Amino acid sequence: MADDHLIRLPQLGLTMTEGIMVEWMVKPGTAVRAGEILYVVETDKIANEILAERDGVLESILVQVDETVPVGTTLGVWAGGPKGETVTTPATEPVETPATIVEAPPANDAQVDRPMATGERIIASPHARKLAREHGIDLAQLSGTGPRGRIVAADVNRACAAQPVISVAAKGDPIEDLGAGTPLRGVQKVVAAQMLRSHTEIPHFHLTATADISELLWLHEGLKQKPEVGRITLTHWIATAMGLAIANSPKFRTVLANERLFVLPGSNVGIAVAIEDGIHAPVACNLGDHGLAANALQIEHLVQLAQDGKLDADASVGAATTVTNLGSFNIDQVIPLIVPGQSSILGVGRQQSVFRPDDDGEPVLRKELGLVLGGDHRVLNGADGARLLEAVVALLEDPLLILAQARI
């Protein structure tokens, strides 16, 4: 049956699996023209304005603000759909595809109102099971309010809200019940879900190295005296070095999606940007093809957009790697988590002044930078990661190579 009257959550990126409803821009009964903003959904830390693909009147809304639902979920219904067809999806529970629906056997009234008996099959939606795992909720202790006693997301959320938060004093004595706490919302919720996915689904390996950036810093100070070059930071040098390193090897631009390997074009690098309520990782494009100054302008523009909450829907897609620089903090090394959908990430710590022996054995003061490369072992092996990290270190230790391969 045709379903063009259904408003479904689209897949906005290669790795997108779900989204958070942020805001409906129209109310039921409102006429909408094609191209007008219909709703805002948050995916992968970005708020996306979704435009209506047709003229019509919004008949009903099935997914409410702050609900997290999988790709393909029916969010709402246009007026004028097939007569006699009823969409029965509860507003608090995402629509599931037939392949993921867990069908319950016929239930009696007792099944609806009591916890599951020992050994009895627990009937719950996949989304409810996911929430229960994340929050440590025992599904067997819940009473389902869905069809035929099925446990739905709202049941798990109520159980989460009812859980007391207990603080423990230094001696191990409980202090007091602090209440249910503040639920994760918006960007925080998306970041939390992404990092949980990264930690649990991606087999990480980490490699560490130290780069002598004494010459780079000397050159950097000289460039700062030239206004025509523009503002250059250490992050711009590192991101450009990473762009050059991955441009020279398709292996370093390979990602895994849907159990298949894909080589991404260009030399795109994600730049981790910390904001008040989370982290963005917008993608700077083709850093291996442009000069240091041009890369700096592009990166600073993306950072500003991230801080202003104005990144486009596709701003965080198209890269196989990301650079996260915490060098402004008193951190020696950063052990980073890979952005889901990518295959590596470079963590950057602070600069350190150390004495190293020169060719004559005399101590010489050097500036060194701690680097940690995280790799996805499904895509890269240890040798691959070592080659990538060595390539970045070589460029940072001989910065004229950066300027020679990518014009200022």
N, C-alpha and C positions, 0 to 999 in steps of 0.2 A: 504493500500500500504506500502511496506517495506520502512523504513526511516533510514536504517543504513548508508546512505550517508550524513545524517544530523548530525552536531556537536551540541549537546545540553548541556546547563548548568546543571550539575548534582547537586543533593542535597548532600552536604558534611557534614551535621550534622542534628540532629533531629529537630532543630528549625530554620534551614536556610530557608529563603523564597526568597532571592534575593542575587545578587552579583554585584560587580563592576569590569568591565574589566580593568585590569591593563596594560597588554602587550601581544601582539601576538608575539610568538617567531619565527614564519615562515611567509612568504609572499605568496600570491596567486601564484599558479604555482610551488610551492616548493614541492619536494618529501619528505615525512616524514615516518620514520620507527616506528613501534609499540614500545612504551616505551620512545620515545623522548618527550621532553617538547614541548607541543603544544601552550599553552597560560598560563597566570597567572591571576587569579581572586581573588579578595579580599572579604572575607566573615567574619563577626563577628570579625573584626579588625585583621584578619590574611591573609597574601598573600599566596595563594595556587598555587603550580605549577601543572598543569594538564597534564598528559601524554597521548599521542596518544594511543588509544586502538587497532589500526590496521595500517598496512602499507597503504599508499595512497598519493595522490597529493591533496593539498589544492586548491580547485577551486575558492572559493570566501569567503570573510569575511562580515558578516552582522551586527555585533556589534562592534563598535569602542571603542578605549581606553577612559576611564572615564565614559562610559555609565553604568547605573545601570539597571539591567534587572532581572525579576523573574526566579526562578528555572524552567527548562524545555524550556527556550527560545532557539531558533535555533541561534547559534553563528556564524556558518559558514557551508560550504558545501564541501564534498569530491567530487572530479572528478569521473565520471563514474556512476552517479545516474540514475534513470529511465528517459528514453527519453521522452521529451514532458512535464515533470513536471517542473514548475517554482516556485521558492521561491521568493515571492515578498515583503518580509518584509523590510521596509526601514531601513537603517543603523542607523537612529537616534531614532527608536522606537522599544521597545521590543516586541517579539512575545507573544501573549496571547493565553491561552487555550480557546477552544470553550465556556467553561462555563463562562468566564469572558469577552468575547467580547461584546461590545455594538454596535449593528448593527444600522447603520443610514438608514433612508428612502431615496429613490431616491432624489437627490438634484439637483437644478438648478444652473446655474452659479452664481446667486446672493448669494446663500447660502455660497459659498466658500469664497467670498471676503468681507463679512460684518459681524459685530457682531450679535449675536442672538437677535431677537426681544423679548420684554417683554413677558414672559409666554411661549415662544417657547422652545422646548426641546433642551438642549445643548448636542451635540454629541462630546464626548471626550473619549480617552482611559483611563482605570483605572490608569495607571501610570501617565498620565497627570493630572488627578484629584488629585492624591496623592501629586504630586509636587505643584499643585495650593494651596491645603490646607496648606502645610508646609510653603509656601512663601506668603500666603495672597493674591493670585492673583484671580481676578474675571474672571472666564471663559467666562462670557457673553460679556466681552469687547475684547475678542481675536478673530482673524480670523484664522480658521483652515487651515493648509496646507496639511493635510493628505487626504486620499481618500474620495471623496464626502464631502469635507469641514470639515472633522473630526479634532478636536484639538488633537495634539500629544505632546509628551514631549518637542520636540524642540521649539514649539510655546510658551510653558510656560517658558522655559529657556530664550528665547529671551525677554519675558516680564519682567522676573526677572532682566536681565542685563540692561534693559531700565529704571528700577525704580531708581530715584534719592535717594541718602542717605543724609538726612538733619541733621546737628548738630544744637542743640539749646543751646544758651548761658544761663547763670544762670538767666538772667532776662526774659528768654523765647523768645528772638529774634533769628530768623534763622541766622546762620553764613554764610554758603555757601553750594553749591552742591559739595559733596565729591566724586561723581562718583558712579560707580556700585559696588565698593568693590572687595574683593578677594573671589571667589567661594570656597566652601568646596570641598576638594579632598581627595582621598586616605583614610587613617585611620581616619582623622577628620570627613569625610563624613559618614563613617560606624558607628563611635561612636555616632555621632549626631542622626543618624537614629535609632540606638539601644536604646539610652536614651529616644528619643521621644516615641518609642514603649513601653518602660518600663513605662514611666510616664502616657501614655494614655490607655494602655491595661491591666496593672496589678493593681488590687485593693490593694494598699499597706496599711499595718498598721505598726506602729513603737512602740517599747517598749524600755525604757531606764533603765539602771542599772549602779551602780558603784561598781567596784571590788577593794578591798584592796590588792594591790600587793606588800606590804612591804616585806613579806616573800619571794615572788618570786624573787624580785630584790636582796635580800640578797643571795639567792641560785644562782641566775644568775651571780652575781659578783664572787662567788666562782668557778663556772664552767669556767668563762673566764680565770682563772689562770691555767687551765689545757689544754695545747696545744693539747693533744690527743683527746679532745672532739671536737675541731674545733670551727669555728665562730658561735656563737649563738646570735640571736637578739630577741627582744621582739615579733616581728612578728612571729618568729618560735614557741615560746611558745603559742601564741594565736591560731595560725593555728593548732597546735597539739591538744590543748584543744578542738577546734571546731571539729577536726577529731574524737577525742574520744567521744564527746557528740553525734555526729550523728551516730557513729558506734553502739551505744547502742539502737537506735530507728529507725525502718524503716520509721516511720512517718516523721522524719527529713530529710530523703533521698528521699522523694516523690516529683515528679514534674508533671506538667500538660502539655500535648502535644496533639494536635488534639482532644481536649475535652475528653481526657482519662488520668487517673492517672497512673503513672509508678513509681515503687520503684527502685531506682538505686542501684547497688551493691557496696560494698566497703565502704570506708570512704573518698571520694575525696573532696577536698576543693579548690576552685578557689582563686588565690592570685592577687589582683589588683596591677598592675604595671603601674605607670605613665611614659610615654615617651614624647618626645618633641612635637609630634603632636597628642596625644591622650592617650588612656588607653588600656592596654591589661589585660586579666584576665586568664592566663594559669592555668591549673588544676594540682594540686599536688595530687598524687594518694595514697590512703590507708594510710592516716596519722595516723589513729587509730591503725594500725598494726605494725608500725615501731617506732624506738626510736627517741628521740628529735634530736640527732645529725644527724641521717640518713635523717630525715625530713628536717633539715636545709640545708643539701647538695642538696637535691632534689629541694627545693624552690629556693635556690640561683642559681642553674643551670637554672631553668625556668626564673628567673628574668634576667639573663645574656642573654639568648636567646631572650627574649622580647626586651631588650635594643638594641640588635644587629639586630633585625628584622629577626630572623631565626627560629621562632616558626613553628612547623609542622601544617598541616591543622587541625588535631584533638586535638591540644594542649588545646583548650578552651572548650572541650565538656566532658560530663561525670560527672559533679558535680551538686549537688542540692543547694549549698551555696557558698558564696565567703566572704573573709575577706578583708576589705579595711582599711588600717592603715594610718592615717594622724597625728600620734602622734609627728612627727618631726616638725610640724607646731604649731603655737600658737592657736590651735583649741580645745575647750573644748569637743565638741561633733560633730559627723558626722551623718547627716541624709541621709543614702545612698539609691540609687535606685537599685532595684533587676536586676540582669543580665537576660535578656529574656531567657526563657528556664529553669531557676532555680526557687526556691521557697523561698529563704531567703538570707539575706546578713547581715554581721556584720560590723558596722562602729566603728572605734576605734579612740578616741581623745587622747589628751596629758596626761601625768602624772601630777598630782597636789599634792602638799604637803599641808596637812590639819591636824589640831589638833582634835583628837577625844578622848572622855573620856574612860578611862580603867574601869576595874571592880570596882575600888575604887573611880571612879569619877575624877581621875586625868587626865589632858590633856596629850595625847601621840601623837607624830608626826607620821602621816601615809602617805603612798604614795598610791594614788587612781587613777583609770583609768576609764574614762567615756566610756560606751559602749551603742550602739544603735543597736537593731536588727530590720531589716525590714523583713516583712513577706508577702507572697502572700495569701490574704484572701480566694482565691478559693481553696487553698491546706491546709493551716494552719489556725486555729482560734487563738484567743488571748491566750487561755490557753496553746495551743501547743507552741506558741512562748515564753510564759513565762517559760515553762519547759525547752526549749532549752537554753534560756538566763541564767536561774538559773544554769543549768548544766555547762555552760561555766564559769560562775562566781565562782562556787564552786571549779572547777579545778584550776583556776587562784589564788584563795585565799588559796588553799592547794596544792602547786606545787609538793609536794612529791607524790601526787596521779598521777600526770602526769608521773613522772619518774617511779612509780610503775606499772602503766598500760601499759606504752610504754617505754621499756628499753632505756637508754641513748645510 
